[in-house]
Amino acid sequence: MLHLERLEAVFLPVTDLERSVSWYREHFGVLPVYGKTVEGAEAVYLTFSETVKDRSGSDGFFMVRKTVTNRYSHIPFNFHSNRMERRHFEMEKAGVTVTALVRDHDMLCFDFYDPDGNRIGLCQEGNAGDSSPVLTMGGTFLAVSDLDRSVAWYAEKLGLSFDFFTATGVAGYVGPTKDYIPGLTIRYAGVKGGLAAGGWSRLALVETPGFEPLRHVPCLLKSSDAESDYAELSDSGVVLSELRAQHGVYRFDVVDPDGNRIGIIQ
């Protein structure tokens, strides 16, 4: 049995780190609080909180300098926000490419494109439009080609369990244009777990048309015993990177059936 605890970190590859940090800071007020190296590349942690409570990804995300970015078939993550009509108007007025503002049951959503063309979501749940401004990390999404196969693999190999849901016409599928596809239904499998925000409920597998594997690691999962997990996964035949150790911190990557690499860190 593996020792996985939570979604530890989320990564967004960009080609110009300084430009992207400045852009996200201008439009969302994110704060760059520290830098590190991710997969040998310079990275900056951006947070929505003036006081970073932890580094579990619930307060922000890592922006990583890469010469080539990921090509997403679904938004990699979204921000939870409020005052959506106002945010949509202000971003469009500032020249940001945005999708239409749409409502799905009790959710109000739109997507935007950053300077690298990454499509990211903004979502409001419930009627929170008149409260104080809110901006936090929302869900993290990993696109797969066959949801049933992937759910079976992640359950067997990583010990995860899932809740299933669908979205029609408003899902974060990245199609040939920025328009939502009215009749398109997307299937999701959200990882279950009794953890608070920053836990497994923030990570979902999603089956999309036009799938292709990601070039770079999209996220890290936290383990309390990475060495033991590495040995167990190796014995079960999972494709793994080498086990790396730096300053007493162990990390390795697992490769899922679609070729996506998921990081595990202690």
C-alpha positions in Angstrom: 0.0 0.0 0.0 1.4 3.4 -1.0 1.8 6.3 1.3 0.2 9.1 -0.8 -1.3 12.0 1.2 -2.3 14.9 -1.1 -1.8 17.0 -4.2 1.4 18.7 -3.3 2.2 21.1 -6.2 0.8 22.1 -9.6 3.1 23.3 -12.4 2.4 25.6 -15.4 5.2 25.7 -18.0 5.8 29.1 -19.7 8.4 30.3 -22.2 9.1 33.7 -20.6 9.0 33.5 -16.8 9.4 37.2 -16.1 6.7 38.1 -18.6 4.3 35.5 -17.3 4.8 36.4 -13.6 4.2 40.0 -14.4 1.0 39.2 -16.4 -0.5 37.0 -13.7 0.4 39.5 -11.1 -1.3 42.3 -13.1 -4.5 40.5 -13.7 -4.9 38.4 -10.6 -2.6 40.0 -7.9 -0.6 36.8 -7.4 2.6 37.2 -5.4 5.9 35.5 -6.3 7.2 34.3 -3.0 10.1 32.0 -3.7 12.0 30.3 -6.5 13.3 26.7 -7.0 14.4 24.3 -9.6 11.8 21.9 -11.2 13.0 19.3 -13.6 16.2 21.3 -13.9 14.4 24.4 -14.9 13.9 27.7 -13.0 10.5 28.0 -11.3 8.6 30.6 -9.2 5.9 29.8 -6.7 2.9 32.2 -7.1 0.4 32.5 -4.3 -2.9 34.2 -3.8 -2.2 34.5 -0.1 0.1 37.2 1.5 0.9 34.5 4.1 1.7 31.1 2.6 0.2 28.6 4.9 1.9 25.6 3.3 3.4 24.5 0.0 0.7 22.0 -0.8 -0.6 23.8 -3.9 -3.8 25.0 -2.1 -2.5 28.6 -2.0 -1.0 28.8 -5.4 1.0 27.1 -8.2 4.5 26.9 -9.7 5.3 28.6 -12.9 8.2 26.8 -14.7 10.5 28.2 -17.4 10.5 25.9 -20.5 11.4 26.4 -24.1 8.4 24.3 -25.2 5.1 24.4 -23.2 2.5 21.7 -22.7 -0.3 21.3 -25.3 -3.5 20.9 -23.3 -6.7 19.2 -24.5 -8.4 20.4 -21.2 -7.6 23.3 -19.0 -4.9 22.2 -16.5 -6.5 23.9 -13.6 -8.9 26.7 -12.7 -9.1 29.5 -10.1 -12.1 29.8 -7.8 -13.3 33.4 -7.7 -16.4 35.6 -7.4 -17.6 38.8 -9.0 -17.4 36.9 -12.2 -19.3 39.4 -14.4 -16.9 42.2 -13.3 -13.8 40.0 -13.8 -14.9 39.0 -17.2 -15.6 42.6 -18.2 -12.3 43.9 -16.8 -10.2 41.2 -18.5 -11.9 41.6 -21.8 -11.4 45.4 -21.6 -7.7 44.9 -20.8 -7.3 42.9 -24.1 -7.2 39.4 -22.6 -8.7 36.7 -24.8 -11.6 35.2 -22.8 -14.4 32.8 -23.5 -18.1 33.6 -23.0 -19.3 33.8 -19.4 -21.6 30.8 -19.0 -23.7 29.3 -16.2 -23.9 25.6 -15.4 -26.3 24.8 -12.6 -24.9 26.8 -9.6 -21.5 27.5 -11.3 -20.6 30.6 -13.3 -17.5 30.1 -15.4 -15.2 31.4 -18.2 -11.7 30.7 -19.4 -8.9 33.0 -20.4 -5.7 32.6 -22.4 -2.3 33.7 -20.9 0.7 35.1 -23.0 1.8 31.5 -23.9 -1.7 30.6 -25.0 -2.4 28.4 -22.0 -6.1 28.2 -21.4 -7.0 28.5 -17.7 -10.4 28.5 -16.0 -12.2 30.9 -13.7 -15.1 29.5 -11.8 -17.6 30.7 -9.2 -19.7 28.3 -7.2 -23.0 29.5 -5.7 -24.1 33.0 -5.4 -21.0 34.8 -4.1 -21.0 37.8 -6.5 -21.5 40.5 -3.9 -19.0 39.4 -1.2 -15.5 40.6 -0.8 -13.1 39.6 -3.7 -12.0 36.0 -3.6 -9.3 34.2 -5.6 -7.9 30.8 -4.8 -6.7 27.7 -6.5 -9.6 25.5 -7.7 -9.5 22.1 -9.4 -6.5 20.5 -11.2 -7.3 18.4 -14.2 -5.3 15.6 -16.0 -6.5 14.7 -19.5 -6.6 11.0 -20.4 -7.6 9.2 -23.6 -9.7 6.5 -21.9 -11.2 7.4 -18.6 -12.2 3.8 -17.6 -8.7 2.5 -18.3 -7.1 5.3 -16.5 -9.3 5.0 -13.4 -8.6 1.3 -13.2 -4.8 2.0 -13.5 -4.7 4.8 -10.9 -6.9 2.7 -8.6 -4.7 -0.5 -8.9 -1.3 1.1 -9.0 -1.7 4.3 -6.8 -4.6 3.1 -4.6 -6.8 6.1 -5.5 -10.6 6.0 -5.5 -12.9 8.3 -7.5 -16.3 10.1 -7.8 -17.6 10.4 -11.4 -19.4 13.4 -12.9 -20.0 15.0 -16.3 -20.2 18.5 -17.8 -22.0 19.3 -21.1 -21.4 22.4 -23.1 -19.3 24.3 -20.5 -16.4 21.9 -19.8 -12.8 23.2 -20.0 -12.1 21.2 -23.2 -9.6 23.1 -25.4 -11.0 22.8 -28.9 -10.0 24.4 -32.2 -11.6 27.7 -31.2 -12.2 29.5 -27.9 -15.9 28.8 -28.0 -17.6 26.3 -25.8 -19.1 23.3 -27.7 -22.8 23.3 -26.7 -23.4 19.5 -27.1 -20.1 18.2 -26.0 -20.2 16.1 -22.8 -17.0 15.6 -20.9 -16.5 12.8 -18.4 -14.5 13.4 -15.2 -13.3 11.2 -12.3 -12.4 13.2 -9.2 -10.1 11.7 -6.7 -11.9 11.0 -3.4 -10.5 11.5 0.1 -11.5 13.0 3.4 -9.0 15.8 3.1 -9.7 19.6 3.1 -8.9 22.0 0.3 -5.6 21.0 -1.1 -6.5 17.4 -0.8 -7.5 14.8 -3.4 -10.9 16.5 -4.1 -8.9 19.1 -6.1 -7.5 16.5 -8.6 -9.6 15.0 -11.4 -8.9 12.8 -14.5 -10.8 13.9 -17.6 -11.5 12.2 -20.9 -11.1 14.5 -23.8 -11.2 14.4 -27.6 -8.0 15.1 -29.4 -5.9 13.9 -26.5 -2.1 14.0 -26.4 0.3 13.3 -23.5 1.8 16.2 -21.7 5.4 17.1 -22.3 6.1 18.1 -18.8 5.1 16.9 -15.3 1.8 18.7 -14.4 1.8 18.0 -10.7 3.4 16.4 -7.6 1.7 14.0 -5.2 3.0 14.0 -1.6 4.1 10.7 0.0 5.2 10.1 3.5 7.6 7.3 2.4 8.7 7.8 -1.2 11.4 5.2 -1.0 9.0 2.5 0.0 6.5 3.6 -2.7 9.2 3.5 -5.3 10.1 -0.1 -4.4 6.4 -1.1 -4.4 5.6 0.5 -7.8 8.8 -0.9 -9.3 7.8 -4.4 -8.2 4.3 -3.9 -9.7 5.8 -3.1 -13.2 5.0 0.6 -13.3 7.3 2.6 -15.6 9.3 4.9 -13.3 12.1 7.5 -13.5 15.1 7.1 -11.3 14.7 7.8 -7.6 16.3 11.1 -6.9 17.4 12.5 -3.5 18.4 16.1 -2.7 18.9 17.4 0.8 17.1 14.4 2.2 14.0 14.8 -0.1 13.2 11.9 -2.3 11.4 12.3 -5.6 10.5 10.2 -8.7 8.0 10.2 -11.6 5.5 7.6 -12.6 4.3 7.2 -16.1 0.6 6.5 -16.6 -1.0 4.5 -19.5 -1.2 7.6 -21.7 2.5 8.6 -21.1 1.7 11.4 -18.7 4.5 11.7 -16.0 3.2 12.3 -12.5 5.7 13.3 -9.8 5.8 11.8 -6.3 7.8 13.5 -3.6 8.4 13.0 0.1 
